[in-house]
Amino acid sequence: MKFVAFVVFSVTLAVIASVSAYPAKGGSNSQINKKKNTPPPKCIEICTTNYEPVCAHDENVKSDITFGNECVMRKYNCENAKTFRIKKDGECGGTAPVRLA
């Protein structure tokens, strides 16, 4: 009796393991491979933490933004499809938001 229970348990376990490893209907393992094979994002830029603020303006945005440095501004533009340009060196002042990284 123990042997029959062991065989039934083993077969059940094997079926569960094979079904869980099978791709879902309409899915494929290629989705996993796509993530591994995709090129890195275009916006990879490592900025220093040096605080050399720049006040930047984008014609499509209402307020200016103070960026921690020019590199942070470039990275922000790339990641957010913006076109901020340096208006002046230093902080914008007032209630302008500050972006450090």
C-alpha positions as CSV (number, residue, x, y, z in Angstrom):
1,M,0.0,0.0,0.0
2,K,2.8,2.4,0.8
3,F,4.4,1.6,-2.5
4,V,1.2,2.5,-4.4
5,A,0.8,5.7,-2.5
6,F,4.5,6.6,-3.2
7,V,4.0,5.9,-7.0
8,V,0.8,8.0,-7.1
9,F,2.5,10.8,-5.2
10,S,5.5,10.7,-7.5
11,V,3.4,10.8,-10.7
12,T,1.3,13.7,-9.3
13,L,4.5,15.6,-8.5
14,A,6.0,15.0,-11.9
15,V,2.8,16.2,-13.6
16,I,2.7,19.4,-11.5
17,A,6.3,20.1,-12.2
18,S,5.9,19.6,-16.0
19,V,2.8,21.7,-16.2
20,S,4.2,24.6,-14.2
21,A,7.3,24.7,-16.4
22,Y,5.2,24.8,-19.6
23,P,4.5,28.3,-21.1
24,A,1.1,29.7,-20.6
25,K,-1.3,29.6,-23.6
26,G,-0.4,32.4,-25.9
27,G,2.9,32.9,-24.1
28,S,6.3,31.8,-24.7
29,N,9.7,31.6,-23.2
30,S,10.8,34.2,-25.8
31,Q,9.4,36.9,-23.5
32,I,12.1,36.1,-21.0
33,N,14.8,36.0,-23.7
34,K,13.6,39.4,-25.0
35,K,14.4,41.0,-21.7
36,K,17.9,39.5,-21.7
37,N,18.6,40.4,-25.3
38,T,17.2,44.0,-25.3
39,P,19.9,46.7,-25.6
40,P,20.4,48.9,-22.6
41,P,18.3,52.1,-22.5
42,K,19.7,55.0,-24.4
43,C,19.6,57.2,-21.3
44,I,22.5,55.6,-19.4
45,E,24.5,58.4,-18.1
46,I,26.2,58.4,-14.7
47,C,26.3,61.8,-13.1
48,T,28.5,62.9,-10.3
49,T,26.9,64.2,-7.1
50,N,28.9,67.5,-7.4
51,Y,26.5,70.3,-6.7
52,E,27.1,72.8,-9.5
53,P,23.5,74.0,-10.0
54,V,22.1,75.2,-13.3
55,C,18.8,76.9,-13.8
56,A,17.1,75.4,-16.9
57,H,14.1,76.2,-19.0
58,D,11.9,74.3,-21.4
59,E,9.5,76.2,-23.6
60,N,6.9,73.5,-23.1
61,V,7.0,73.6,-19.3
62,K,5.6,76.4,-17.2
63,S,8.3,76.7,-14.6
64,D,12.1,76.6,-14.6
65,I,13.9,73.8,-12.8
66,T,17.2,73.9,-10.9
67,F,19.3,70.8,-11.7
68,G,22.1,69.7,-9.4
69,N,24.5,69.9,-12.4
70,E,24.4,69.9,-16.2
71,C,24.7,66.1,-16.4
72,V,21.6,65.7,-14.3
73,M,19.7,68.0,-16.7
74,R,20.8,65.9,-19.7
75,K,19.8,62.7,-18.1
76,Y,16.4,64.1,-17.1
77,N,15.8,65.3,-20.6
78,C,16.7,61.9,-22.0
79,E,14.5,59.9,-19.6
80,N,11.5,62.3,-19.9
81,A,11.7,63.4,-23.5
82,K,12.2,67.0,-22.5
83,T,14.3,69.8,-23.9
84,F,15.5,71.8,-20.9
85,R,18.3,74.2,-21.7
86,I,20.6,76.1,-19.4
87,K,19.1,79.5,-18.7
88,K,21.8,80.5,-16.2
89,D,24.4,79.0,-13.9
90,G,23.2,78.7,-10.3
91,E,19.9,78.0,-8.7
92,C,16.7,79.4,-10.3
93,G,15.5,80.7,-6.9
94,G,11.9,81.3,-5.8
95,T,9.7,78.2,-5.8
96,A,11.5,76.5,-8.7
97,P,11.8,72.7,-8.1
98,V,15.3,71.2,-7.6
99,R,16.4,68.0,-9.2
100,L,19.6,66.5,-7.7
101,A,19.8,63.1,-9.5
